[in-house]
């Protein structure tokens, strides 16, 4: 079930770089723990084509992020065989506690 609307966000994930590596895209960024306790987070990343349609996605987990601190993350996203990188972008699809 969805969390109550009054619940504060637990983390913020921001992408900083997206680059091609063979048949995958490598997306990196940081996740900031917005709570007062150490926690792990899963970052869901998606690849959008030039029409802003999702064509691929993957996740990464960052363990034990200190309270009110940031940690780096890296997601390797396999791309479809006929993937065209022109106009494509990587985006954070979501972040959740683990």
HELIX and SHEET records of a PDB file:
SHEET    1   A 3 UNK A  11  UNK A  21  0                                        
SHEET    2   A 3 UNK A  24  UNK A  33 -1                                        
SHEET    3   A 3 UNK A  70  UNK A  78 -1                                        
SHEET    1   B 3 UNK A  54  UNK A  65  0                                        
SHEET    2   B 3 UNK A  39  UNK A  48 -1                                        
SHEET    3   B 3 UNK A  89  UNK A  97 -1                                        
END                                                                             
